[in-house]
Amino acid sequence: MFKKLENMSPLLLTISLVCFSLPALFFIGFIGYNLLSGTLQGISPWYLYPIYFLMIVIFSIFLYALVPSYHLVTRIKNNQFITEESLSLLHKIMMSAFVITILFIIEWPFWYLVAENDDAPGLILLILYVTSLSFTVSVFALALKRVIRNQLN
């Protein structure tokens, strides 16, 4: 049973990467639609514009980080995971996740204004959760990078 799972793991990782990227693409479209419709109707508050802009930047960086992730999955598939190129791919993923964390931290005051005006305190906790997830990905990539570096030496 474990042998079948071991053979299927690269396929499952590839499917999960596709499943992670589709919501990001839909979210970018949703942001663009809200920005366009709010601007045309003249009802968008000023603090939504930095949120829209930073979210588009965040999801662009997220999609950029999916490319090295896919290359890592193909390296796992070919049993070539412990190489210098894997280290550079992990470095790209780690830096992308760290930049996403920083951008979410920059966005916090604007999300606070949204939560205050909509009377939704749970929104702040949701943004804090997403920020901690991106930081966790950055730390996990750093740990994998150190493990691979130790294996190479």
N, C-alpha and C positions, 0 to 999 in steps of 0.2 A: 504494500500500500504506500509506504513512504517512497519507494522507487518511482511510482507513478507521479506522486506529488513533486518529487525532485525534477522529473522530466517536464512537468507542466509549469513549474515556477517561473521560467522566463516569459511564457505566454501570459500567465496571470499578471506579471509585472507590466507587460506591455499593455494589457487591457486596462489595468489600473491607471497607467499614464494617460491613456486616451480618455478615460472617465474623469480624470482630474482636469484635463484641458478643455473639455466641452463646456462645463459650467463657467469657466473663465471667459470663454468667447461669448457666451450668451450674456454674461454680466457686462462685458464691454459694450455690447449692443444695447443693453438696457440703460446703461449710463448715457450713451449717446442719444437714445430716444428721449430720455427725461430731460437732458440738457436742451435738445432741440425744441421739444414741446413746451418746456417751461419758458424758454427764451421767446418763443413765438407768442405765448399768451401773456408774457410779462409778469408772471407770478413767482418766479424763482427768487428766493432770498439770496443775498450776496454770499453767505457762507457756504452755499452748496457748490459754488464754482471751484474753490480749492479742493473740495472733496472729490468732485468729478475729475479734475485734472490729475490729482495724485492717485486716484484709483485706476485711471487709465495707465499711468506710469507703472504702478504696482503690478497690474495684470500683464503689461508688456514685459516686465522683468520676469514675472512668473512664467510666461510662455517661453521666454529666452532660456530659463533654467530647465524647462522640460526637454530641450534638445540634448544637453549633456546627460540628462537622466536617461533618455532613450539610448544614447550611446553606451552608457554604463550597463544597461540591460542587455544590449547586444554583446558586450564584453563578457557578461556573466554567462550568456548563452553559449559563447565560444570558449569558455574556461580561460579567458585572458584577463581576469579582473585585477591581478596584482602586477601592474605595470606602471611606468611613469606617466603614461597617457591617462590612466585612471586617476592618478593623483591630480593632474591638471583639470580633469573633468569634475572631480570632487571639489576642487578649489573654486571653480566657476559656480557650482551649486551652492557652496557655502557662502560665497560673497553675494550671490543673488539673494539668498535668504536673509543675510544680514542687512542688505540695503532695503529689502522689503520691511524688515523690522523697524529700521530707522524711519522710513517713510510713514509707517503706521503711527509711530510715536509723534511725528510731526503733525499728523492728522487728528490726534486726540482732541485738541481744543475745539476744532470744528464739529467733530462728532458730539462733543458735549453740548454745543449750541443746538444741534439737531435734536438731541435727546431732551434738552430743556424745553424747547418749543413744542415738541410733540408729546411731552410728558411720558417719556419712555426710558426709565432708568436702566432697563435691561439692555438697551443698545450699547451703553458704555461697557457693560460686562462682556457683551459679544465681541466688541472691538478689542478689548483687552485679551480675550481668549484667542482671537485670530493672531494678534501680535505675539502672544506667547507660543503659538504653534509655529510661526515662522522662525522665531528664535530657537525653538527646539530643533527644527530642521537644520539650522545653521550649526548648532552644537553637535548634532548627530553626524553631519557631514565632516566636521572637524575631527570627531572621534574615529570615523572610518578612515580618514586621511592619515591619521597617526598610526592606525593599525597596519595599513598598507605600507606606509613608510618603514615601519619596523620589520615587516615581512621582506621588504626589498633589501634591507641592510643586513 
